[in-house]
């Protein structure tokens, strides 16, 4: 860094407030020096400065994706068979067959995503036999759009050492039919067994991880993202990020969330991982959160709900409401331990019952002398009206992840299991904002939608619909639409608050890191239906252009 100052002029949305527009700001030593009118900023900058005039579009803070999976997303982009969530069984089999032809003997066919609407139709011995034929002897591991479940073939079972007599792993299910035969479906932590065996088969796991992370970071940077919260950071991910950082290739702030219990990826978890992760702390890598999983996903009846599931299976108890993975006492004890270790808590809670448990635990630990840890409740698709006000009251951030899954195979699939009354209240962003809650935007990439595009999410939070050209005019709980400035704030200012870095970034204000982007179009002046077409002309992190 030098002592020279650069003044940027143009149409600038600082993000400090929803309507904060200025003419100029100055950057020195990677930080914002001054903001305001051109004359005010010029006076603050002094004589030794240069001026960069940005005539088109608009300048705004760099985007923050508060919930994604760097390794999973990058690996999918760089190494794996791409499936579309609308693919039916025949399409999946054809793609597996074509992919298998390019592999060396013994290599796994790994890919996704299978749509939640398709997944139940594959859960049978007939599809398993067809998958065995299509894969030509290669083990197969295919992920669904929740990333909680897997579909594998007989060669994968053989590699795992799993037979029809093998007990289910703790926290997971090897799905069997009514005759006790394995169908190839793996639910929840059964998938981590397959993932571990598949990972062990890779010839150069470190090199593979490096390529995956770099691919993910490059894609994120192209979209204007300058900070991410990785939702499940395992030890190999830390090692890959550290190597990129040492090489000067990590031009992004990564807030790490470390699983406190066994996760869908095999590896070290809990306090052993927390201790190891601390060693990777750097300017760019910040191991700040523990990751909790309080329930599962609706499509396998593992989300914890206050109202019964729809009776979609003949053997399902009509009063069944899912299950909680934690007792309240255990959750409170672990949150207190996080506070002692200086870690925040990121809690996966997809049902209104699991959200309530998280808030109940927050209420208890907020009475502690230290106030408990920083907390985010992730996904929180469904929230009881009685609990909406508790987010702000208890200083718990709402991790709006997904930002919006439009009328899609996953949304439709969830609707097959969750009651209509509960579905009607999905993603209550407007109500949360009206209570004063922090609502942080996240994609959950590569979960849900096959395309990573925060601008599609920002648009969707306002329209509550998919892109016009998709041809699906249905809306999703449209009464919960928010304004464009509120949606932009969710991906800048509010995400920074949720991540505990609002003093460092998230807005264009004096003293903060100069993390900002120049857009090709002024998103405040185009029709809202065109926001998802936004492209990023240039991106700066700590005052340095990453496009040069």
NUVOZA-135657 format. One line per 5 residues: number of its first residue (from 1); for each residue x, y, z of C-alpha. Coordinates in steps of 0.05 Angstrom, whole numbers. Each point is the difference from the previous one (the first is absolute). Example, Ala and Ser with C-alpha at 12.3 -4.5 7.8 and 13.67 -1.06 7.14 Angstrom:
BEGIN
1 = 246/-90/156; 27/69/-13 .
//
This chain:
BEGIN
1 = 0/0/0; 22/72/-11; -23/66/28; -31/22/-66; -74/11/-2 .
6 = -51/-19/-53; -66/37/-7; -57/-38/-33; -57/41/-29; -67/-20/-30 .
11 = -67/-24/25; 16/-35/65; -46/-38/48; 38/-5/66; -48/-49/32 .
16 = 6/37/66; -74/12/-5; -51/-23/-51; 1/67/-36; 73/22/10 .
21 = 24/26/-68; 63/41/-7; 45/30/-54; 69/-23/22; 44/-37/50 .
26 = 74/-3/11; 43/-62/14; 69/0/33; 39/-61/23; -57/-46/-16 .
31 = -51/37/43; -55/50/-13; 27/69/19; -59/45/-13; -69/0/-34 .
36 = -47/55/-24; -2/51/-55; 58/6/-49; 23/64/33; -3/-28/71 .
41 = 38/-63/-19; 52/39/-40; 13/45/60; 10/-61/46; 45/-35/-49 .
46 = 53/54/-4; 43/19/-59; 31/-69/-14; -58/-38/-32; -26/-28/-65 .
51 = -72/-1/-23; -36/-60/-30; -65/21/-32; -52/-56/-7; -51/26/-49 .
56 = -45/-60/-12; -42/-41/46; 8/7/75; 52/-13/53; -19/-37/64 .
61 = 31/-42/55; 26/-69/-19; -52/-54/10; 3/-46/60; -29/-71/-8 .
66 = -15/-20/72; -10/-74/-13; 32/-44/-53; 44/-61/-6; 66/17/-34 .
71 = 28/-70/-8; -66/-33/-21; -15/55/-50; 70/4/-29; 6/-76/-4 .
76 = -66/-4/-36; 23/53/-51; 69/-27/-10; -4/-75/5; -70/-30/1 .
81 = -57/-23/-44; -50/57/-7; -73/-20/7; -60/46/-6; -52/-4/55 .
86 = -54/-9/-53; 35/-63/-27; -43/-62/5; 25/-70/11; 14/-13/-74 .
91 = 39/65/-8; 42/-15/62; 16/-70/-25; 20/27/-69; 46/52/32 .
96 = 32/-51/47; 13/-46/-59; 33/55/-41; 42/23/59; 24/-70/17 .
101 = 30/-7/-69; 50/55/15; 26/-31/65; 58/-46/15; -16/-68/30 .
106 = -21/5/73; -15/74/-2; -65/23/32; -56/35/-37; -14/58/48 .
111 = -51/53/-16; -66/36/11; -48/28/10; -61/-45/1; -64/40/10 .
116 = -42/-14/62; -59/-14/-45; 39/-55/-36; 36/-31/59; -59/-41/28 .
121 = -12/-34/-67; 73/-26/0; -6/-32/69; -11/-71/-24; 38/-62/-20 .
126 = -20/8/-73; 37/66/-7; 60/-27/38; 6/-56/-52; -6/50/-58 .
131 = 53/44/34; 46/-60/5; -7/-12/-75; 9/74/-19; 63/8/43 .
136 = 36/-59/-33; 31/-23/65; 21/68/27; -23/19/70; -52/55/-3 .
141 = -16/55/51; -54/51/-19; -22/55/47; -70/29/6; -17/74/0 .
146 = 0/4/76; 70/-30/4; -26/-42/58; -14/-62/-40; 35/-44/-51 .
151 = -16/-52/-54; 53/-53/-11; 8/-66/-37; 21/-70/18; 74/12/-15 .
156 = -1/57/49; -33/-44/53; 55/-51/-13; 55/52/8; -33/23/65 .
161 = -5/-71/26; -75/8/9; -50/-57/-9; -74/-8/14; 19/-25/69 .
166 = 44/61/18; -30/42/56; -17/72/-15; 55/49/21; -16/47/56 .
171 = -39/59/-27; -12/-32/-68; -39/-53/-38; 17/-51/-53; -69/0/-31 .
176 = -31/-69/-10; -64/-22/-33; -55/-41/32; 40/-64/-13; 62/28/34 .
181 = 39/11/-64; 45/61/-7; -29/50/-50; 62/43/-9; -30/59/38 .
186 = 42/28/58; -32/49/48; 37/50/43; 65/-26/31; -2/-64/-40 .
191 = 23/45/-56; 63/19/38; 22/-74/-1; -4/0/-75; 33/68/-5 .
196 = 59/-24/42; 12/-62/-42; -6/39/-64; 48/53/25; 51/-53/19 .
201 = 0/-24/-72; 26/65/-29; 72/-3/-25; 20/71/19; -49/25/53 .
206 = 39/62/17; 7/21/-72; -73/-15/-12; -19/43/60; 43/58/-23 .
211 = -31/-1/-70; -70/-4/30; 11/59/47; 32/43/-53; -57/-15/-48 .
216 = -51/19/53; 37/64/19; 7/21/-73; -74/-10/-13; -19/40/63 .
221 = 47/57/-17; -30/6/-70; -68/12/33; 25/57/44; 7/-40/65 .
226 = 55/23/46; -16/-38/64; -31/-68/12; -20/-42/60; 19/-72/-14 .
231 = -55/-39/33; 40/-63/16; 75/9/0; 39/-65/9; 74/-8/11 .
236 = 18/-13/-74; -37/63/-18; 41/41/49; 64/-31/-29; -21/18/-71 .
241 = -19/71/19; 65/10/36; 40/-23/-60; -38/48/-46; 10/56/51 .
246 = 75/-13/4; 3/3/-76; -36/67/-1; -60/-31/-35; -52/8/55 .
251 = -31/68/-17; -61/-9/44; -18/-1/73; -23/-70/22; -37/-7/67 .
256 = 5/-73/19; -55/-41/35; 27/-64/30; -47/-60/12; -8/-16/73 .
261 = -25/-71/-14; 10/-50/-57; -22/31/-66; -17/-23/-70; 75/5/-17 .
266 = 44/-47/39; 56/28/43; 20/33/65; -56/38/36; -14/33/67 .
271 = 54/28/46; 56/-36/-37; -21/37/-63; -10/66/37; 71/-4/27 .
276 = 29/-19/-68; -40/54/-35; 26/55/45; 70/-12/-27; -24/23/-69 .
281 = -23/69/23; 24/53/-49; -21/65/-32; -43/-39/-49; -18/-64/39 .
286 = -39/9/64; -22/-62/39; -56/34/39; -60/-46/5; -20/-70/21 .
291 = -51/-34/-45; -60/-35/33; -51/-43/-36; -65/-1/39; -42/-40/-49 .
296 = 1/-26/-71; -40/16/-62; -75/-7/-16; 7/-49/-57; 25/-55/46 .
301 = -48/19/56; 59/22/43; -18/73/7; -30/15/68; -69/32/-8 .
306 = -54/26/46; -55/-27/-46; -3/-72/-25; 29/-19/-67; -48/-16/-56 .
311 = -15/-74/1; 36/-17/-64; 21/-71/18; -46/-55/22; 45/-16/60 .
316 = 7/71/24; -32/20/66; -50/55/-18; 24/39/61; 74/-7/-17 .
321 = 37/66/5; 72/-19/-11; 54/-1/53; 50/45/34; 72/-23/-1 .
326 = 18/36/65; -31/3/68; -9/70/26; 48/-13/58; 55/-26/-47 .
331 = -10/59/-47; 4/51/57; 63/-33/27; 34/1/-68; -19/73/-12 .
336 = 30/18/66; 64/-37/-19; 2/39/-66; -4/65/40; 59/-24/43 .
341 = 40/-15/-63; -17/67/-33; -40/-33/-56; -67/20/-27; -53/-52/-17 .
346 = -31/-13/-68; -61/-44/10; -33/-39/-57; -75/0/14; -47/-13/-58 .
351 = -64/-9/40; -41/45/45; 11/-48/58; 76/0/-8; -1/76/-7 .
356 = -39/4/66; 51/-46/34; 57/45/-24; -36/62/27; -16/-35/65 .
361 = 74/-16/8; 18/72/-18; -47/26/54; 35/-42/52; 72/17/-19 .
366 = -15/74/-8; -12/2/75; 72/-23/12; 51/50/25; 35/-1/-68 .
371 = -65/2/-39; 15/-64/-37; 29/-4/-70; -18/38/-63; -55/-41/-33 .
376 = -29/-10/-69; -58/-45/-17; 10/-25/-70; -55/-18/-50; -58/15/48 .
381 = -47/-12/-58; -58/-6/48; -9/42/62; -60/0/46; -32/70/4 .
386 = 11/-5/76; 75/-4/-12; 11/55/-52; 14/54/51; 49/-42/39 .
391 = 56/7/-51; 9/74/14; -16/-7/74; 54/-52/9; 51/30/-48 .
396 = -3/-61/-46; 14/11/-74; -47/-31/-51; 44/-33/-52; -47/7/-59 .
401 = 27/-60/-35; -24/-12/-51; -11/72/-21; -57/-30/-41; -11/-67/-32 .
406 = -51/18/-51; -56/-46/-23; 49/-56/-14; 8/-75/7; 25/8/71 .
411 = -55/49/22; -52/-44/-33; 30/-62/33; -2/32/69; -73/17/-12 .
416 = -16/-74/-10; 21/-13/73; -14/64/39; -71/22/16; -32/52/-45 .
421 = -8/48/59; 73/-5/17; 22/7/-73; -42/63/-7; 44/36/50 .
426 = 68/-20/-30; 58/49/5; -33/58/39; 54/51/-16; -46/61/3 .
431 = -28/-18/68; 69/-12/28; 25/68/-25; -60/34/31; 20/-28/68 .
436 = 70/29/-7; 34/-66/-12; 65/-6/-38; -16/-37/-65; 63/-23/-35 .
441 = 0/-26/-71; 30/-67/-20; -5/-47/-59; 16/-68/32; 36/-14/-66 .
446 = 4/-54/-28; -64/-21/37; -68/13/-32; 11/38/-64; 53/-25/-50 .
451 = 21/71/-18; 37/47/48; -26/70/-12; -9/47/59; -34/51/-46 .
456 = -54/-52/-14; -8/-7/75; -3/75/12; -53/7/-54; -39/-59/27 .
461 = -3/29/70; -37/59/-31; -44/-36/-51; -7/-67/36; 2/-31/-69 .
466 = 51/-32/-46; 29/35/-61; -53/22/-51; 33/-41/-55; -10/-63/40 .
471 = -73/2/-19; -24/-17/70; -43/57/25; -16/-31/68; 19/39/62 .
476 = 24/-24/67; -34/33/61; 0/66/-38; -25/39/61; 71/-7/27 .
481 = 32/39/-57; 51/52/22; 30/61/-34; 61/0/-44; 42/40/50 .
486 = -20/-49/54; 21/-59/-44; 66/34/-17; 11/14/74; -10/-74/15 .
491 = 60/-15/-45; 44/56/28; -13/38/65; -45/-52/34; 43/-60/-18 .
496 = 61/37/29; -39/8/65; -19/-73/2; 73/-21/-13; 27/47/54 .
501 = 41/40/-50; -42/63/-7; 57/42/28; 44/-25/-58; -44/-3/-61 .
506 = -71/-1/-28; -8/74/-15; 40/55/-33; 16/41/62; 63/32/27 .
511 = 45/-48/37; -26/-63/-34; 36/-45/-49; -7/25/-71; -41/-60/-25 .
516 = -44/25/-56; -25/-16/-70; -19/38/-62; -62/-26/-36; -14/5/-75 .
521 = -71/24/14; -31/43/54; -44/-50/35; -43/56/29; -20/24/-69 .
526 = -15/-65/-38; -65/-39/6; 4/-48/59; -8/-59/-48; 67/19/-32 .
531 = 41/1/64; 21/-72/-10; 35/21/-64; 48/43/40; 73/-10/-16 .
536 = 61/25/38; 47/45/-38; 54/2/54; 13/-23/71; 45/27/54 .
541 = 22/-34/65; 37/43/50; 7/52/-54; 34/-46/-50; -35/-16/-65 .
546 = -5/-75/-10; -14/8/-74; 70/25/-17 .
//
